[in-house]
Amino acid sequence: MDYKIVEQEGFQVVGVKKVFSFQAGQNLVEIPKFWEEVWSDGTMERLEGIRNGKVPRYMGICSVSEEQAPKQEMDYWIAVEHDGEPLAGMGKWEVPSLQWAVFQSVGALPDAIQQTWQKIYADWLPTSGYEHASGPEIEVYGPGDNRADDYECEVWIPVTKK
């Protein structure tokens, strides 16, 4: 699997958040529905209008707190980098400074990115010489038709050397 290791300063995101269960893959079904909701209700247009950071597009951010882990729950943000206050109905969150393994995913969503996640955990992480660090996981979505076979996005995993 091709990847690059990147040091990224912390940054603030603004967006909308929901809590999802990852028991029996529920998140794989429910998160795509959350994206559809955000696109259809005008939230994404509002987010696009306030993006002002270095991360070029919008993000899906997965974060599991110590309290959520035993319940197999996670926070999932749909957000943009924004240095400022959130819009009405949105929240803000600080992504910490971390070292990231960045993977490119190519193909129609949600299948392509779900396959990328599977390969990272099943193939790359066990043999890479890196381990998952404490911190969120980020999906960075690029421009274009996300249902196209050549659509490109990235998965960022926080890592440390073993």
Contacts in CASP RR format, 6 or more apart in sequence:
PFRMAT RR
TARGET T0000
AUTHOR 0000-0000-0000
METHOD contacts of the structure
MODEL  1
MDYKIVEQEGFQVVGVKKVFSFQAGQNLVEIPKFWEEVWSDGTMERLEGI
RNGKVPRYMGICSVSEEQAPKQEMDYWIAVEHDGEPLAGMGKWEVPSLQW
AVFQSVGALPDAIQQTWQKIYADWLPTSGYEHASGPEIEVYGPGDNRADD
YECEVWIPVTKK
1 103 0 8 1.000
1 119 0 8 1.000
1 120 0 8 1.000
1 123 0 8 1.000
1 124 0 8 1.000
2 103 0 8 1.000
2 104 0 8 1.000
3 101 0 8 1.000
3 102 0 8 1.000
3 103 0 8 1.000
3 124 0 8 1.000
4 101 0 8 1.000
4 102 0 8 1.000
5 99 0 8 1.000
5 100 0 8 1.000
5 101 0 8 1.000
5 102 0 8 1.000
5 130 0 8 1.000
5 159 0 8 1.000
6 99 0 8 1.000
6 100 0 8 1.000
6 102 0 8 1.000
6 156 0 8 1.000
7 97 0 8 1.000
7 98 0 8 1.000
7 99 0 8 1.000
7 100 0 8 1.000
8 97 0 8 1.000
8 98 0 8 1.000
8 99 0 8 1.000
8 100 0 8 1.000
8 156 0 8 1.000
9 97 0 8 1.000
10 94 0 8 1.000
10 95 0 8 1.000
10 96 0 8 1.000
10 97 0 8 1.000
10 98 0 8 1.000
11 53 0 8 1.000
11 54 0 8 1.000
11 55 0 8 1.000
11 81 0 8 1.000
11 83 0 8 1.000
11 94 0 8 1.000
11 95 0 8 1.000
12 81 0 8 1.000
12 82 0 8 1.000
12 83 0 8 1.000
12 84 0 8 1.000
12 92 0 8 1.000
12 93 0 8 1.000
12 94 0 8 1.000
12 95 0 8 1.000
13 59 0 8 1.000
13 61 0 8 1.000
13 77 0 8 1.000
13 79 0 8 1.000
13 80 0 8 1.000
13 81 0 8 1.000
13 82 0 8 1.000
13 92 0 8 1.000
13 93 0 8 1.000
13 95 0 8 1.000
14 47 0 8 1.000
14 50 0 8 1.000
14 79 0 8 1.000
14 80 0 8 1.000
14 82 0 8 1.000
14 84 0 8 1.000
14 85 0 8 1.000
14 86 0 8 1.000
14 87 0 8 1.000
14 90 0 8 1.000
14 91 0 8 1.000
14 92 0 8 1.000
15 43 0 8 1.000
15 47 0 8 1.000
15 77 0 8 1.000
15 78 0 8 1.000
15 79 0 8 1.000
15 80 0 8 1.000
15 86 0 8 1.000
15 90 0 8 1.000
15 91 0 8 1.000
15 92 0 8 1.000
16 38 0 8 1.000
16 43 0 8 1.000
16 77 0 8 1.000
16 78 0 8 1.000
16 79 0 8 1.000
16 89 0 8 1.000
16 90 0 8 1.000
16 91 0 8 1.000
17 75 0 8 1.000
17 76 0 8 1.000
17 77 0 8 1.000
17 78 0 8 1.000
17 91 0 8 1.000
17 93 0 8 1.000
18 34 0 8 1.000
18 75 0 8 1.000
18 76 0 8 1.000
19 68 0 8 1.000
19 73 0 8 1.000
19 74 0 8 1.000
19 75 0 8 1.000
19 76 0 8 1.000
20 26 0 8 1.000
20 27 0 8 1.000
20 30 0 8 1.000
20 31 0 8 1.000
20 34 0 8 1.000
20 73 0 8 1.000
20 74 0 8 1.000
20 76 0 8 1.000
21 27 0 8 1.000
21 30 0 8 1.000
21 71 0 8 1.000
21 72 0 8 1.000
21 73 0 8 1.000
22 72 0 8 1.000
22 73 0 8 1.000
22 74 0 8 1.000
23 72 0 8 1.000
27 74 0 8 1.000
27 76 0 8 1.000
28 110 0 8 1.000
28 114 0 8 1.000
31 76 0 8 1.000
31 110 0 8 1.000
32 109 0 8 1.000
32 110 0 8 1.000
34 76 0 8 1.000
34 78 0 8 1.000
35 78 0 8 1.000
35 110 0 8 1.000
37 43 0 8 1.000
38 44 0 8 1.000
38 78 0 8 1.000
43 78 0 8 1.000
43 90 0 8 1.000
44 58 0 8 1.000
44 78 0 8 1.000
46 87 0 8 1.000
46 90 0 8 1.000
47 58 0 8 1.000
47 78 0 8 1.000
47 79 0 8 1.000
47 80 0 8 1.000
47 90 0 8 1.000
48 58 0 8 1.000
48 80 0 8 1.000
50 80 0 8 1.000
50 82 0 8 1.000
50 87 0 8 1.000
51 57 0 8 1.000
51 58 0 8 1.000
51 80 0 8 1.000
51 81 0 8 1.000
51 82 0 8 1.000
52 81 0 8 1.000
52 82 0 8 1.000
52 83 0 8 1.000
53 80 0 8 1.000
53 81 0 8 1.000
53 82 0 8 1.000
53 83 0 8 1.000
54 81 0 8 1.000
55 80 0 8 1.000
55 81 0 8 1.000
55 140 0 8 1.000
56 140 0 8 1.000
56 142 0 8 1.000
57 80 0 8 1.000
57 140 0 8 1.000
57 141 0 8 1.000
57 142 0 8 1.000
57 143 0 8 1.000
58 78 0 8 1.000
58 79 0 8 1.000
58 80 0 8 1.000
58 140 0 8 1.000
58 141 0 8 1.000
58 142 0 8 1.000
59 77 0 8 1.000
59 78 0 8 1.000
59 79 0 8 1.000
59 80 0 8 1.000
59 81 0 8 1.000
59 138 0 8 1.000
59 139 0 8 1.000
59 140 0 8 1.000
59 141 0 8 1.000
60 76 0 8 1.000
60 77 0 8 1.000
60 78 0 8 1.000
60 79 0 8 1.000
60 138 0 8 1.000
60 139 0 8 1.000
60 140 0 8 1.000
60 141 0 8 1.000
61 75 0 8 1.000
61 76 0 8 1.000
61 77 0 8 1.000
61 79 0 8 1.000
61 93 0 8 1.000
61 95 0 8 1.000
61 136 0 8 1.000
61 137 0 8 1.000
61 138 0 8 1.000
61 139 0 8 1.000
62 74 0 8 1.000
62 75 0 8 1.000
62 76 0 8 1.000
62 136 0 8 1.000
62 137 0 8 1.000
62 138 0 8 1.000
62 139 0 8 1.000
63 74 0 8 1.000
63 75 0 8 1.000
63 76 0 8 1.000
63 77 0 8 1.000
63 93 0 8 1.000
63 135 0 8 1.000
63 136 0 8 1.000
63 137 0 8 1.000
64 73 0 8 1.000
64 74 0 8 1.000
64 75 0 8 1.000
65 75 0 8 1.000
68 74 0 8 1.000
68 75 0 8 1.000
77 93 0 8 1.000
79 93 0 8 1.000
82 92 0 8 1.000
84 92 0 8 1.000
85 92 0 8 1.000
86 92 0 8 1.000
95 136 0 8 1.000
95 138 0 8 1.000
96 135 0 8 1.000
98 133 0 8 1.000
98 135 0 8 1.000
98 158 0 8 1.000
99 133 0 8 1.000
99 158 0 8 1.000
99 159 0 8 1.000
99 160 0 8 1.000
100 138 0 8 1.000
100 156 0 8 1.000
100 157 0 8 1.000
100 158 0 8 1.000
100 159 0 8 1.000
101 120 0 8 1.000
101 124 0 8 1.000
101 128 0 8 1.000
101 130 0 8 1.000
101 156 0 8 1.000
101 157 0 8 1.000
101 159 0 8 1.000
102 154 0 8 1.000
102 155 0 8 1.000
102 156 0 8 1.000
103 116 0 8 1.000
103 120 0 8 1.000
103 124 0 8 1.000
103 154 0 8 1.000
103 155 0 8 1.000
103 156 0 8 1.000
103 157 0 8 1.000
104 152 0 8 1.000
104 153 0 8 1.000
104 154 0 8 1.000
105 112 0 8 1.000
105 113 0 8 1.000
105 115 0 8 1.000
105 116 0 8 1.000
105 152 0 8 1.000
105 153 0 8 1.000
105 154 0 8 1.000
105 155 0 8 1.000
106 112 0 8 1.000
106 150 0 8 1.000
106 151 0 8 1.000
106 152 0 8 1.000
107 148 0 8 1.000
107 149 0 8 1.000
107 150 0 8 1.000
107 151 0 8 1.000
107 152 0 8 1.000
108 146 0 8 1.000
108 147 0 8 1.000
108 148 0 8 1.000
108 149 0 8 1.000
108 151 0 8 1.000
109 146 0 8 1.000
109 147 0 8 1.000
109 151 0 8 1.000
109 153 0 8 1.000
112 151 0 8 1.000
112 153 0 8 1.000
113 139 0 8 1.000
113 153 0 8 1.000
113 155 0 8 1.000
116 155 0 8 1.000
117 155 0 8 1.000
120 155 0 8 1.000
120 157 0 8 1.000
125 131 0 8 1.000
125 132 0 8 1.000
125 157 0 8 1.000
128 159 0 8 1.000
129 161 0 8 1.000
129 162 0 8 1.000
130 159 0 8 1.000
130 160 0 8 1.000
130 161 0 8 1.000
130 162 0 8 1.000
131 159 0 8 1.000
131 160 0 8 1.000
131 161 0 8 1.000
131 162 0 8 1.000
132 157 0 8 1.000
132 158 0 8 1.000
132 159 0 8 1.000
133 158 0 8 1.000
133 159 0 8 1.000
133 160 0 8 1.000
134 158 0 8 1.000
135 158 0 8 1.000
136 158 0 8 1.000
137 155 0 8 1.000
137 156 0 8 1.000
137 157 0 8 1.000
137 158 0 8 1.000
138 155 0 8 1.000
138 156 0 8 1.000
139 153 0 8 1.000
139 154 0 8 1.000
139 155 0 8 1.000
139 156 0 8 1.000
140 153 0 8 1.000
140 154 0 8 1.000
140 155 0 8 1.000
140 156 0 8 1.000
141 153 0 8 1.000
142 151 0 8 1.000
142 152 0 8 1.000
142 153 0 8 1.000
144 151 0 8 1.000
145 151 0 8 1.000
146 153 0 8 1.000
END
